[in-house]
Amino acid sequence: MRAFLILHGWDNFRPPGHWQHELASALRRRGERVVYPQLPDAADPDVEAWRAAAAAALDEAAADGARVTVIAHSLGAALWLGARPDDSEAGAVVDRVLLVSPPSPGFLRGNPEVAAFAELPVSRPAAQTRIVASDADPCCPEGAWTLFAEPLGIPLTTIPGGGHLTIAAGYGEWPSVLDWCLDPTAAIVPR
């Protein structure tokens, strides 16, 4: 049995049209177990509240021994890299992690609402992990390769000119992410 845990980012209230919302809907239509929580106070998030909510969501996804695939965007990716919700007892059931557009510590420090996330000690998740990021992300101007992929030894898929990979950048439905969820050998490509 498998399940999918989807974690959104800062100021994201899971709007229809966002690729994560569309992904959750597409997976559910295929009969997959999907946990896509609204993390607390998305406009002014608290690290510990988000960590607790993500850990509870992971426990829910892992119920009945399901193997979990995590898909985290933006601040959700920063949370996964730093606060390690998979350090909970359920963490052993995480098979794969997809971190999309993790923001840089410099960007986080420059925004008081999320500055505390910049202080999290970033480390490589235990599960098989991939980063997908744009080469033109305003939330990570230093580049995901330089800050995360290379130092942590995580494979990176670069999306040319994709911005922060949001609705505004044209990332509503994203078929290749759905393909990757269903088949870990599938390539993730630009929309």
C-alpha positions in Angstrom: 0.0 0.0 0.0 1.2 3.5 -0.8 0.2 7.0 0.2 1.2 10.6 -0.8 1.8 13.4 1.6 1.7 16.9 0.0 3.1 19.9 1.9 2.5 23.4 0.6 4.5 26.6 1.1 4.2 30.0 2.7 1.0 31.9 2.1 -0.4 28.9 0.2 -4.0 28.1 1.1 -4.1 25.2 -1.3 -5.9 27.0 -4.2 -7.5 25.1 -7.0 -5.3 25.5 -10.1 -2.0 25.2 -8.2 0.0 22.2 -9.3 -0.1 20.6 -5.8 -3.9 21.0 -5.6 -4.3 19.5 -9.1 -1.8 16.7 -8.2 -3.8 15.8 -5.1 -7.0 15.7 -7.1 -5.5 13.5 -9.9 -4.0 11.1 -7.4 -7.3 10.8 -5.5 -9.2 10.1 -8.8 -6.8 7.2 -9.3 -7.8 5.8 -5.9 -4.5 6.8 -4.2 -4.4 7.8 -0.5 -3.5 11.5 -0.4 -2.9 13.6 2.7 -2.8 17.3 1.8 -3.2 19.3 5.0 -3.6 23.0 5.3 -0.7 23.8 7.5 -1.4 26.2 10.4 -1.4 29.9 9.8 0.1 29.8 6.3 0.5 33.6 6.1 2.6 33.8 9.3 3.8 30.3 9.9 5.4 29.0 13.1 8.2 26.4 12.7 7.1 24.2 15.5 3.4 24.3 14.6 4.3 23.3 11.0 6.6 20.6 12.2 3.9 19.1 14.4 1.3 19.4 11.7 3.6 17.8 9.1 4.5 14.9 11.5 0.8 14.3 12.2 0.0 14.3 8.5 2.9 11.8 7.9 1.5 9.6 10.6 -1.9 9.8 8.9 -0.5 9.0 5.5 1.5 6.0 6.9 -1.5 4.5 8.6 -2.0 0.8 8.0 1.7 0.4 7.0 1.5 2.5 3.8 4.7 3.5 2.2 4.8 7.3 1.8 5.9 9.6 -1.0 6.4 13.2 0.1 5.9 16.1 -2.3 6.9 19.4 -0.7 6.9 22.9 -2.3 8.7 26.0 -1.2 8.5 26.5 2.6 7.2 22.9 2.9 10.5 21.8 1.3 12.5 24.0 3.7 10.5 22.4 6.6 11.3 18.9 5.3 15.0 19.7 4.9 15.3 21.4 8.3 12.7 20.5 10.9 12.6 16.9 9.7 9.0 15.7 10.2 10.3 12.3 9.1 12.1 12.0 12.4 8.8 10.9 13.9 8.1 7.1 14.3 6.3 7.1 10.9 9.4 8.5 9.2 10.7 5.0 8.5 7.9 4.5 6.0 8.9 7.4 3.8 10.1 5.9 0.4 10.7 9.0 -1.7 10.8 12.8 -1.3 10.3 15.4 -3.9 11.4 18.9 -2.8 10.2 21.6 -5.2 11.6 25.1 -5.2 13.2 25.2 -1.7 13.7 28.8 -0.7 17.2 30.0 0.2 18.0 30.9 3.8 18.8 34.4 2.6 15.3 34.8 1.2 13.7 33.4 4.4 15.8 35.8 6.6 14.6 38.7 4.5 10.9 38.0 5.3 10.1 38.3 9.0 7.1 36.0 8.7 9.3 33.0 7.7 12.7 34.1 9.0 12.8 31.4 11.7 12.8 28.7 9.0 16.2 30.0 7.9 17.7 28.9 11.2 16.8 25.2 10.7 19.8 22.9 10.4 19.4 21.6 6.8 20.2 18.0 6.3 19.6 15.3 3.7 16.4 13.3 4.2 16.9 9.6 4.9 14.6 8.6 2.0 15.5 8.7 -1.7 15.2 12.5 -2.5 15.1 14.6 -5.6 15.0 18.4 -5.9 13.2 20.2 -8.7 13.8 23.9 -9.0 14.0 26.6 -11.6 17.1 28.4 -12.7 15.2 31.7 -12.2 13.6 31.3 -8.8 13.3 34.7 -7.0 13.0 32.8 -3.7 16.4 31.1 -4.2 18.5 33.5 -6.2 21.7 31.6 -5.2 20.4 28.5 -6.9 19.2 25.2 -5.6 22.3 23.4 -6.9 24.6 25.6 -4.9 22.6 25.7 -1.7 21.0 22.2 -1.5 21.7 19.7 -4.2 25.5 19.8 -4.3 26.2 20.1 -0.6 23.6 17.5 0.4 24.3 15.1 -2.5 20.7 15.3 -3.8 19.9 14.9 -7.5 18.5 18.1 -9.1 16.2 18.6 -12.0 16.4 22.2 -13.3 13.4 23.8 -14.9 14.6 26.6 -17.2 12.8 29.9 -16.5 10.2 28.4 -14.2 10.2 31.0 -11.5 9.0 29.7 -8.2 7.0 27.0 -10.0 3.6 28.4 -9.0 0.4 29.2 -10.8 1.8 32.6 -11.7 4.7 30.8 -13.5 2.3 28.6 -15.4 2.4 25.6 -13.0 -1.2 24.5 -12.7 -1.5 20.9 -13.9 2.0 19.4 -14.1 1.6 16.0 -15.7 5.2 14.8 -15.3 5.0 15.2 -11.5 1.9 13.0 -11.5 3.9 10.5 -13.7 6.8 10.6 -11.2 4.4 9.9 -8.3 3.1 6.9 -10.0 6.4 5.7 -11.4 9.7 6.8 -9.7 11.6 6.3 -13.0 9.5 8.9 -14.8 11.3 12.2 -15.6 10.0 15.5 -14.3 10.0 18.0 -17.1 8.8 21.6 -17.6 5.1 22.1 -17.9 
